[in-house]
Amino acid sequence: APVTIIEFSDFQCPYCRKFYTETYSQLKKDYVDTGKVKIVFRDYPLSFHPAAEPSAEAAECVREKGGDSAFWKYHDKIFEEGNILDSGSKTGAVTKTAQFGAVELKKWAKDLGYDIGTCLDSGKYKSEVAKDFSDGSAAGVSGTPSFFVNGNMLVGAQPYSAFKQVIDAELA
């Protein structure tokens, strides 16, 4: 793909979930599924979100079991389940930080057919998640979500139009 979006995100962050519920599917449909954009997800677990780090590790455990497609299904599942905990629906309004932990993360993985209990409990991916965080900080990330569209930084739960503008300029 001619455009790469690197997203630094936190699975428990309500603004990251807002990006997921309001912008991600349109970007995926218009740009990712058409081969114009590749999205790279990097972990940036904020310390005041207790489920952020275990969520990032759980997603890596799912990737280990089922590859990138499994990772993206689980990525969607975490944000959708967080939204259900927040507003009662996968697509409802984002109003607050959803509270969940390892028990829910393991259940959601199992719902998709992956047993990640041993992997998650082992802390196997702690250093990988820490490396993402360190790389993000070195690149200027200080909050989530933060995006780099071919190197152009966009911060926050930006609307689709903000991404479209930057992507279209990169494709021109």
Disulfide bonds with the S-S distance in Angstrom:
Cys61-Cys119 2.09
